[in-house]
Amino acid sequence: MPDPIWISHRGLCESATENTANAFRAALEAGFTHLETDLRVTADNHLVLAHDETLTRVAGVPLKVTEATRKELEGVRLQGGEPLLFFDQWLEEFGGYHWILDIKPEQGRRTLEALLEHWQGDARSLLNERARFLFWDNAHQKLLLDHQPEIECMAPMPECRRAGLACVTGATPLAGIRAGATYSLPPRLGGVRLLKPQVVDRYKRRDGRVLAFLPETEQEADWALRAGVDEVLTNYRPL
């Protein structure tokens, strides 16, 4: 059984704020080969790496990302004193690595319009060859696929939930698993362990791929390995 791909969720945040250059540098130093981040758009159409709608949690500032300009956001310092990371800065330092780009749904159409502008420039190679995309809104996914049909999209979350329920209960014919698609599966749900070999095997029998979605403990990461998942998305270091 091949080793799974380990993906750092927003960077390694043991000593740096999520989605910052320091967090991604730490993840690479820890041995991650793939990284994940979140994209939003500013009021003046710059792409910025930010998970939440506001900066309250990461900076203690109730500033809404999509309503602030780049200049305003550049003046903010996060919990560890770091600045926010903008797409052009991210591309310059980290564009040579493999990524999952999570397109947040708020103002998602504007985010994609800004992203498509980058597609015509230096970002083309990364976005076509080393990036996969995660969407929360099917209309946003369709918009990007209409412009760039060759890109790879992760299975959207509603599809992951349906497939997970069907595979866990043994109703696999109802899962709707698409060959080659990657499905997120959490370690457990409501106290029920989901990362089991027989569950993962139900995906693989239909040529689906399984990503262990945020194991929180070493035990949960071990479940993922024993279950034979293809990828592990985690906030912690690889086992």
C-alpha positions in Angstrom: 0.0 0.0 0.0 1.6 3.3 -1.0 2.1 6.0 1.6 -0.6 8.7 1.6 0.0 12.3 0.6 0.3 14.6 3.6 -1.3 18.0 3.1 -0.7 20.9 5.6 -4.0 22.6 6.4 -3.4 26.4 6.3 0.3 25.7 7.1 1.8 24.4 10.3 0.5 26.6 13.0 2.4 25.5 16.0 4.4 28.7 16.0 2.8 30.8 13.3 -0.6 32.1 12.5 -2.5 30.1 9.8 -2.2 31.0 6.2 0.9 33.1 6.7 4.3 32.7 5.0 5.8 31.5 8.3 3.2 28.8 8.6 3.8 27.5 5.1 7.6 27.6 5.6 7.2 25.6 8.8 5.1 23.1 7.0 7.7 22.6 4.3 10.4 22.2 6.9 8.3 19.6 8.7 8.2 17.5 5.5 4.9 18.3 3.9 4.9 18.1 0.1 1.4 19.5 -0.4 -0.2 22.6 1.2 -3.8 23.9 1.5 -5.1 27.5 1.8 -8.2 29.7 1.5 -8.8 32.4 -1.0 -10.9 35.6 -0.6 -11.0 38.9 -2.5 -10.5 42.4 -1.2 -12.8 45.4 -1.9 -10.3 46.4 -4.6 -10.0 43.0 -6.2 -6.8 41.7 -4.7 -6.6 38.0 -3.7 -5.7 37.3 -0.1 -5.2 34.1 1.9 -7.8 34.2 4.6 -10.2 31.5 6.0 -12.7 33.6 7.9 -15.0 36.4 6.6 -13.5 38.7 9.3 -10.1 39.1 11.0 -11.6 38.8 14.5 -10.3 35.4 15.3 -6.8 35.7 13.8 -6.1 39.4 14.6 -8.7 40.6 17.1 -9.9 43.1 14.5 -13.6 42.9 13.3 -12.6 43.9 9.8 -14.5 42.1 7.0 -11.9 41.0 4.4 -14.1 41.5 1.3 -15.0 45.1 2.4 -11.4 46.2 3.1 -8.8 47.4 0.6 -5.4 45.8 0.2 -3.8 48.8 1.8 -6.1 48.5 4.9 -5.4 44.8 5.2 -1.6 45.4 4.8 -1.8 47.5 8.0 -3.2 44.6 10.1 -0.9 42.4 12.1 -2.1 38.9 13.1 -1.8 37.0 16.4 1.9 36.3 15.9 2.7 39.7 14.5 2.7 38.5 10.9 1.0 40.3 8.0 -1.6 38.8 5.8 -0.3 37.0 2.8 -1.5 38.2 -0.6 -1.8 35.9 -3.7 1.1 37.6 -5.6 3.4 37.3 -2.6 2.3 33.7 -2.1 2.9 32.8 -5.8 6.4 34.3 -5.7 7.6 32.2 -2.8 5.3 29.1 -2.8 4.1 28.7 -6.4 6.4 25.8 -7.1 4.6 23.5 -4.6 1.3 21.5 -4.8 -1.8 23.1 -3.4 -5.4 22.7 -2.6 -7.1 26.1 -3.0 -10.3 26.5 -1.0 -12.5 29.1 -2.7 -14.6 30.6 0.1 -18.3 31.1 -0.9 -18.7 34.7 0.2 -18.0 36.9 -2.8 -16.8 33.7 -4.5 -17.7 35.0 -8.0 -15.5 38.1 -7.5 -12.7 35.8 -6.1 -12.8 33.7 -9.3 -12.8 36.8 -11.5 -9.6 38.0 -9.8 -8.1 34.5 -10.0 -8.8 34.3 -13.7 -6.8 37.4 -14.3 -3.8 35.7 -12.7 -4.4 32.7 -14.9 -3.3 34.7 -17.9 0.1 35.5 -16.2 2.7 33.9 -14.0 0.2 31.7 -12.2 -0.9 29.7 -15.2 1.6 26.8 -14.6 0.7 26.4 -10.9 -3.1 26.7 -11.4 -3.1 24.3 -14.3 -0.6 21.7 -13.1 -0.1 21.8 -9.3 -3.4 23.2 -7.9 -6.7 21.5 -7.1 -9.8 23.4 -6.1 -12.4 23.0 -3.4 -15.8 24.8 -3.7 -18.7 25.2 -1.4 -21.0 26.6 -4.1 -21.6 24.4 -7.2 -22.3 27.6 -9.3 -18.8 28.8 -8.5 -17.3 25.5 -9.5 -19.2 25.5 -12.8 -18.0 29.1 -13.4 -14.4 28.1 -13.1 -14.8 24.9 -15.1 -16.5 26.8 -17.9 -13.3 28.9 -18.2 -10.8 26.3 -17.3 -12.3 22.8 -18.0 -8.9 21.0 -17.5 -8.6 21.9 -13.8 -9.1 19.3 -11.0 -11.8 19.9 -8.4 -12.2 18.1 -5.1 -15.6 16.6 -4.6 -17.8 19.4 -3.1 -18.7 19.0 0.6 -22.4 18.1 0.0 -21.2 15.3 -2.3 -18.7 14.2 0.3 -21.4 14.0 3.0 -23.7 11.9 0.7 -20.9 9.5 -0.2 -19.7 9.2 3.4 -23.2 8.3 4.7 -23.7 5.7 2.0 -20.3 4.1 2.4 -20.5 4.0 6.2 -24.0 2.4 6.1 -23.1 0.0 3.4 -25.4 1.6 0.8 -22.6 2.1 -1.6 -24.7 2.1 -4.8 -26.3 5.3 -3.5 -23.0 7.1 -2.9 -22.7 8.5 -6.4 -18.9 8.1 -6.3 -17.2 9.5 -9.4 -14.1 7.7 -10.7 -11.0 9.7 -10.0 -12.7 12.2 -7.7 -11.3 12.9 -4.2 -13.7 12.7 -1.2 -13.1 14.1 2.2 -13.9 11.8 5.1 -13.6 12.8 8.8 -12.2 10.4 11.4 -15.5 10.2 13.2 -19.0 11.5 13.2 -21.1 11.7 16.4 -18.8 9.3 18.1 -18.8 6.8 15.2 -15.5 5.9 13.7 -15.5 6.5 9.9 -11.9 5.9 9.0 -12.0 2.1 8.7 -10.5 -0.1 6.0 -13.9 -1.5 4.9 -15.3 2.0 4.5 -12.4 3.3 2.5 -12.5 0.2 0.4 -16.0 1.0 -0.7 -14.8 4.2 -2.2 -11.9 2.5 -3.9 -14.0 -0.2 -5.5 -15.6 2.6 -7.5 -12.2 4.2 -8.2 -12.8 7.1 -5.8 -10.0 8.6 -3.7 -10.3 9.3 0.0 -8.8 12.3 1.9 -8.8 12.0 5.7 -10.2 15.3 6.7 -8.4 16.9 9.7 -7.5 14.0 12.1 -7.0 15.8 15.4 -5.0 13.2 17.4 -2.2 10.7 16.7 -4.8 8.0 17.1 -7.0 9.4 14.4 -4.0 9.9 12.1 -3.2 6.2 12.7 -6.8 5.2 11.8 -6.3 7.0 8.5 -3.1 5.2 7.7 -4.5 1.8 8.7 -7.6 2.5 6.6 -5.5 3.0 3.5 -6.6 6.6 2.6 -4.9 8.3 -0.3 -4.3 11.7 1.4 -4.3 13.2 4.9 -5.2 16.9 5.5 -4.0 17.9 8.9 -3.1 20.7 11.3 -0.3 18.7 12.7 3.0 17.1 11.6 3.1 14.0 9.5 3.5 10.7 11.4 
